Amino acid sequence: MTETAKQSGKLLTQEANDKDVSSWTDHYFKRTKEVVGKFGDVPVTYAVFMRRPVVSAPKLAIDWLTSMAKERGFKIEIDLLFPESKWVGAGEPIFYVSGPLQGLIDLETQMLMKLGPACVAAYNASTMCSDLPDVAFLAMDARHCAGREMAETMAYAARVGSDRAKRKADAVGFIGNATDATAHFFDQSGGLGTMPHALIGYSGSTVRAAEMFDEAFPGDPMTVLVDYFAQEVTDSIEVCERFPKRAKEGSLSIRIDTPGSRFIEGLDPSVSYAVLEEKAPYSIRGYRSDAELAYLVGAGTSAAAFYYMRDALDQAGFPNVKIVGSSGFGPAKCKVMAEAHAPVDVIGTGSYIPAKWSETYATADIIEYDGLARVKVGREFLFRK
């Protein structure tokens, strides 16, 4: 693991203290803590697990537990059964944690907060990167997160899932993210990205926005949004013609973020079908749901849109200009793009964030009290094997 990756959790876990724990823990754990304090402490072991398959992303939770134990002045032992980026089956303990019951009992709530969402998001990120191993991904999740802690968790998860895809599928994976605060997870010194729609609106034209960016950041690669005026193809070609050197050397990319309310310039349903019938007929014949069909030939950033744009750029003499896609690229959409072999070079996504939040619920049960194996009936599968 790189040095920057080792810093995972640094931003928020250092803020942990007993007052925070008391305010944010389930009340019945605090009651139990008082009972144990009155009647005597006992060493225990927790099994921590998920109810669905995930990719192990335990570092934020374990680092926080370790920090809290140190602050409280007791020792814990962590038995990590599934190291970071390993696949974990439903119900399999990710790790065991052993220590004094009075010290651990009220840490469960926040430990689980830091584990479950990260593991599911890492699973999603791994799937997306593995399905599209030749595509670079950019984590653009921050704006969709409920606060800084979630943003940190999601960035960490993207890196963990990416690591698995790199190992298992030789994938490019996630190359960075949009914010400086979590860039260290991707071995970057800062966030990545060039221009939002607001810059296009401010400048009054797509070409002018590119000119402004080029003048302000002449040495940086440039990715230009081309959907603001619904002239994706026209504006892309004009930008390429305005910056032929960038287009030739490969430092120019165009980003399609067309909303699902319309097709990109030049496309409609019939033309979209014709494009895929020529480029990837097997994908049309193999779709299984309305959602998959929409990803192939529907409005917005479809597989047909990428083929159409790639042809337009190539025919205009700009084969080295890369295509960046964004808008709704979760696991399902990435799988369809892979099946269609869509010609997209980079995908900006926040859609690896778990869509069904109930799937992120991590669970912990005490399985040993003072060395004696004991757990509620039905959870015997958590015992150490």
C-alpha positions in Angstrom: 0.0 0.0 0.0 1.3 3.5 -0.8 2.1 6.0 1.8 -0.7 8.2 0.8 -3.1 5.3 1.0 -1.9 4.6 4.5 -3.3 7.9 5.5 -6.9 6.7 5.0 -9.2 8.0 7.7 -6.8 10.7 8.8 -9.2 13.6 8.1 -12.1 12.6 10.4 -11.0 9.9 12.7 -8.6 12.2 14.5 -11.7 14.2 15.7 -13.0 11.2 17.6 -13.3 11.6 21.4 -15.4 10.2 24.2 -17.9 13.2 24.0 -18.5 12.4 20.4 -19.1 8.8 21.1 -21.6 9.5 23.8 -23.6 11.8 21.6 -23.7 9.5 18.6 -24.0 6.1 20.0 -27.2 4.0 20.5 -28.5 4.6 24.0 -28.9 1.0 24.9 -25.1 0.6 24.5 -24.6 3.4 27.0 -26.9 1.7 29.4 -25.0 -1.6 29.0 -21.8 0.3 29.6 -23.1 1.5 33.0 -24.3 -2.0 33.9 -21.0 -3.5 33.2 -19.3 -0.8 35.2 -21.4 -1.7 38.2 -21.2 -5.5 38.0 -17.7 -6.0 36.6 -16.0 -5.9 33.2 -15.2 -9.0 31.1 -13.1 -9.6 28.0 -15.2 -10.1 24.9 -14.8 -10.8 21.1 -17.0 -9.2 18.5 -17.6 -10.7 15.0 -18.3 -7.9 12.5 -20.0 -8.9 9.2 -22.3 -7.9 6.3 -25.4 -9.6 5.2 -24.5 -9.4 1.5 -21.4 -10.0 -0.6 -19.0 -7.0 -0.4 -15.4 -6.0 -1.0 -13.6 -5.6 2.3 -13.0 -1.9 3.1 -12.3 -2.0 6.9 -9.5 0.6 7.4 -11.6 3.6 8.4 -13.5 1.5 11.0 -10.4 -0.3 12.3 -8.3 2.9 12.5 -11.2 4.6 14.4 -11.5 1.7 16.9 -7.7 1.7 17.4 -7.7 5.4 18.0 -10.6 5.2 20.5 -9.0 2.3 22.4 -5.7 4.3 22.7 -7.6 7.4 23.9 -9.5 5.3 26.5 -6.3 3.5 27.7 -7.1 -0.1 26.9 -5.8 -2.6 24.3 -7.7 -4.3 21.6 -6.8 -7.2 19.2 -8.0 -7.1 15.6 -8.2 -10.4 13.7 -8.7 -9.3 10.1 -10.0 -12.3 8.1 -10.5 -10.4 4.9 -7.8 -7.8 4.2 -8.6 -4.6 2.3 -9.9 -5.2 -1.3 -10.7 -8.9 -0.8 -14.1 -10.3 -1.7 -16.3 -11.2 1.3 -19.3 -13.5 1.2 -22.6 -12.7 2.9 -22.5 -13.4 6.6 -18.7 -14.0 6.7 -17.0 -12.1 9.5 -14.7 -9.4 8.0 -12.8 -9.1 11.3 -13.0 -10.0 15.0 -12.2 -7.4 17.6 -11.3 -8.4 21.2 -11.1 -6.2 24.3 -12.9 -5.2 27.5 -16.7 -5.1 27.1 -17.0 -1.8 29.0 -14.5 -0.1 26.7 -15.9 -1.5 23.4 -19.7 -1.7 24.0 -20.5 2.0 23.0 -18.1 2.0 20.0 -20.3 -0.4 18.0 -22.6 2.3 16.5 -19.9 4.4 14.9 -17.7 1.4 14.0 -20.6 0.1 11.9 -21.2 3.5 10.3 -17.7 3.5 9.0 -17.7 -0.1 7.7 -20.9 -0.9 5.9 -21.2 1.9 3.3 -17.5 1.6 2.5 -17.7 -2.1 1.8 -20.7 -1.9 -0.5 -19.3 1.2 -2.4 -16.0 -0.6 -2.8 -17.9 -3.6 -4.3 -19.7 -1.4 -6.8 -16.5 0.4 -7.7 -14.7 -2.9 -8.2 -17.4 -4.2 -10.5 -17.5 -1.0 -12.6 -13.7 -0.9 -13.1 -13.5 -4.6 -13.8 -16.3 -4.5 -16.5 -14.5 -1.6 -18.2 -10.8 -2.4 -17.6 -9.5 0.0 -20.3 -11.4 3.0 -19.0 -10.1 5.4 -16.4 -12.5 6.4 -13.7 -12.7 9.7 -11.9 -14.6 9.8 -8.5 -17.1 12.6 -8.6 -19.2 11.6 -5.6 -18.6 14.5 -3.2 -21.6 16.5 -4.3 -23.9 13.5 -3.7 -22.6 12.8 -0.2 -24.3 13.7 3.1 -21.5 15.6 4.6 -17.7 15.3 4.8 -17.5 12.0 6.6 -19.5 10.3 3.9 -17.4 11.9 1.2 -14.3 10.6 2.8 -15.8 7.1 3.1 -16.9 7.1 -0.5 -13.5 8.3 -1.8 -11.7 5.6 0.2 -14.2 3.0 -1.1 -13.5 3.9 -4.7 -9.8 3.4 -4.1 -10.3 0.0 -2.5 -12.6 -1.2 -5.2 -10.2 0.1 -7.8 -7.3 -1.7 -6.2 -9.2 -5.0 -6.5 -10.1 -4.4 -10.2 -6.4 -3.6 -10.9 -5.4 -6.8 -9.3 -8.1 -9.1 -10.7 -8.8 -7.5 -14.1 -5.6 -5.5 -14.9 -7.9 -2.5 -14.9 -6.9 1.2 -15.1 -9.4 1.9 -12.3 -9.9 5.2 -10.5 -7.1 7.7 -11.3 -8.3 10.4 -9.0 -11.3 12.3 -7.6 -12.8 15.7 -7.6 -11.7 17.2 -4.2 -8.4 18.0 -2.7 -9.3 16.7 0.8 -9.5 13.0 -0.4 -7.0 13.1 -3.3 -4.5 11.3 -1.2 -6.5 8.0 -1.5 -5.5 8.1 -5.2 -1.9 9.1 -4.8 -2.8 12.6 -6.1 -1.7 15.9 -4.6 -5.1 17.5 -5.3 -8.4 17.0 -7.0 -8.9 16.5 -10.7 -11.2 18.2 -13.1 -11.3 21.2 -15.4 -14.6 23.0 -16.0 -18.3 22.8 -14.9 -21.3 24.0 -16.9 -21.1 27.2 -14.9 -17.9 28.2 -16.8 -19.6 27.6 -20.1 -22.5 29.8 -19.1 -20.2 32.5 -17.8 -18.1 32.6 -21.0 -21.1 32.5 -23.3 -19.8 29.8 -25.6 -18.1 26.5 -25.4 -15.1 27.6 -27.4 -14.6 30.8 -25.3 -14.7 28.7 -22.1 -11.9 26.5 -23.5 -9.9 29.6 -24.5 -10.3 31.0 -20.9 -9.2 27.7 -19.4 -6.3 27.4 -21.7 -5.1 30.9 -20.9 -5.5 30.4 -17.1 -3.9 26.9 -17.1 -1.8 26.6 -20.2 0.2 23.5 -19.1 -2.7 21.4 -17.9 -4.7 18.8 -19.8 -8.1 20.2 -20.8 -11.5 18.5 -20.7 -14.2 20.6 -22.3 -17.9 20.1 -21.5 -19.8 20.1 -24.8 -23.5 19.6 -24.0 -24.4 23.1 -22.6 -25.9 24.4 -25.9 -27.1 21.0 -27.1 -24.4 21.1 -29.9 -22.2 18.3 -28.7 -20.7 17.5 -32.1 -20.5 21.0 -33.4 -18.9 22.4 -30.3 -16.5 19.5 -30.0 -15.2 20.0 -33.5 -14.9 23.7 -33.1 -12.9 23.3 -29.9 -10.6 20.8 -31.6 -10.1 23.2 -34.5 -9.4 26.0 -32.1 -6.7 23.9 -30.3 -5.2 21.7 -33.0 -2.0 21.2 -31.1 -3.8 19.9 -28.0 -6.0 17.7 -30.2 -3.0 16.2 -31.9 -0.9 15.6 -28.7 -3.8 14.1 -26.8 -4.1 16.8 -24.1 -7.6 17.7 -25.1 -10.7 15.7 -24.1 -14.4 16.4 -24.6 -16.9 15.5 -21.9 -20.5 14.5 -22.7 -22.9 15.0 -19.8 -26.0 15.2 -21.8 -29.2 14.9 -19.6 -31.6 12.1 -20.0 -34.2 14.6 -21.2 -32.7 14.7 -24.7 -30.4 13.1 -27.2 -27.0 14.4 -28.2 -26.9 16.5 -31.3 -27.6 14.4 -34.4 -29.2 11.5 -32.6 -32.7 10.4 -32.1 -34.1 6.9 -31.4 -34.0 5.7 -35.0 -30.4 7.0 -35.6 -29.3 5.6 -32.3 -30.5 2.1 -33.3 -28.8 2.5 -36.7 -25.5 3.4 -35.0 -25.5 0.4 -32.8 -26.7 -1.9 -35.5 -23.5 -1.0 -37.4 -21.1 -0.8 -34.4 -22.4 -3.3 -31.9 -25.4 -5.3 -33.1 -24.9 -8.0 -30.5 -25.6 -5.5 -27.8 -29.0 -4.6 -29.2 -29.9 -8.2 -29.6 -28.8 -9.1 -26.1 -30.5 -6.4 -23.9 -32.7 -7.7 -21.1 -34.5 -4.7 -19.6 -35.8 -1.3 -20.5 -33.0 0.3 -18.4 -30.4 -1.6 -20.5 -32.0 -0.5 -23.7 -32.0 3.1 -22.5 -28.2 2.9 -21.8 -27.7 1.6 -25.3 -29.9 3.8 -27.5 -31.8 6.1 -25.2 -31.4 9.8 -24.5 -28.4 11.2 -22.6 -25.0 9.5 -22.5 -25.8 6.3 -24.3 -23.5 3.8 -26.0 -24.8 5.1 -29.3 -23.9 8.6 -28.3 -20.3 7.6 -27.7 -20.0 5.8 -31.0 -21.6 8.7 -32.8 -19.2 11.2 -31.2 -16.1 9.0 -31.8 -17.0 8.8 -35.5 -17.5 12.5 -35.7 -14.1 13.3 -34.1 -12.3 10.7 -36.3 -13.9 11.9 -39.5 -12.9 15.5 -38.7 -9.3 14.4 -38.2 -9.1 14.3 -34.4 -8.5 10.7 -33.5 -6.4 11.5 -30.4 -9.1 13.6 -28.7 -10.5 11.5 -25.8 -14.1 11.1 -24.8 -15.2 11.5 -21.2 -18.6 10.3 -20.2 -20.6 11.2 -17.1 -24.2 11.1 -15.8 -25.5 8.0 -14.1 -22.6 5.6 -14.5 -23.3 3.0 -11.9 -22.6 -0.7 -12.1 -25.5 -1.5 -14.3 -24.7 1.2 -16.9 -21.0 0.3 -16.9 -21.9 -3.4 -17.6 -24.0 -2.4 -20.6 -21.2 -0.1 -21.9 -18.8 -3.0 -21.6 -21.1 -5.3 -23.5 -21.4 -2.7 -26.3 -17.6 -1.9 -26.2 -18.6 1.8 -26.1 -15.6 4.0 -27.1 -15.3 6.0 -23.9 -11.9 6.8 -22.5 -12.8 8.2 -19.0 -15.9 8.0 -16.9 -16.7 10.5 -14.2 -19.0 8.9 -11.6 -20.5 9.2 -8.2 -22.9 6.4 -8.9 -20.9 3.7 -7.2 -22.5 5.1 -4.0 -24.8 2.4 -2.8 -28.3 2.9 -4.3 -30.1 0.7 -1.8 -28.9 2.0 1.6 -30.3 -1.0 3.5 -27.7 -3.1 1.9 -25.0 -1.1 3.6 -26.0 -2.1 7.1 -23.0 -3.8 8.9 -23.7 -5.9 12.0 -21.6 -6.9 15.0 -22.3 -9.6 17.6 -20.4 -10.6 20.6 -19.4 -14.2 20.2 -17.2 -14.8 23.2 -17.5 -13.7 26.8 -14.4 -14.2 28.9 -13.3 -16.9 26.6 -16.7 -18.7 26.5 -18.3 -19.0 23.1 -21.8 -17.6 23.2 -24.0 -15.8 20.7 -27.8 -15.4 20.1 -29.4 -18.4 18.5 -29.2 -18.2 14.7 -25.8 -16.5 14.6 -23.7 -19.5 15.4 -22.1 -19.2 12.0 -20.1 -16.3 13.4 -18.0 -18.5 15.7 -14.3 -18.7 15.0 -13.6 -21.7 12.7 
